[in-house]
């Protein structure tokens, strides 16, 4: 697991919490920010997955 995967997961989880808080307090702004952070975290995780796969493939040659 690399830093992008870890940071991405953390950002995704924080975004879920932020969105849920926005749901509870009725803040569409917080909901949107949370959804944005979730998406950014997911993208960062995927980038980390690609890096990890590339590293693994280099080791198999």
N, C-alpha and C positions, 0 to 999 in steps of 0.2 A: 504494500500500500504506500502510495507516495503522498506528498504534501497537498497536491491539488485534490486528490480524492478525499483526504481528511478535511481540508478547508471547505471544499464543496459540500460535503455532507453536513458540516457544522452550519454553513450558511443556509442550506435547505431546511434543516431542523429549526433554526432561528426564524426563518421565514414562515414556517408553519405556525409557530407559536405567535408570531406577530399577526398573522392573518386571523388566527383564532381569537386573539385579544380584540382585534378589530370587529370580529363578528359579535363578540359578547357586548362590547361597548357601543356598537352601532356606528363605527367609524369606517366609512368606505375608503378614506385615505389610508388608514392603517391596513385594511384588507388588501388594497392594491399594492402597497409597499411590501407586504408580506408575500404576496403572490410573485412579485418581481424578484424578491430575494430567493424564493424557492426556485424559480426558473434559473437565476444566475448560478445558484448552488448546484443545480442539476447539470448545467452546462460545464461548470468547473469540474465536477465529478467525471463527466464523460471525457473531458480533455485529459484528466488524470488516467482514466482507463486506457485511452489511446497511447499515452506515454508508457504506461506499464506494459501494454501489449507489444509495443515497439522494442522495449528493453528486453522482454522475454524472447522475442523473435531474433534479436541480435545474438542472444546467448545460445540459440539453437543452431547457429550456422557453423 
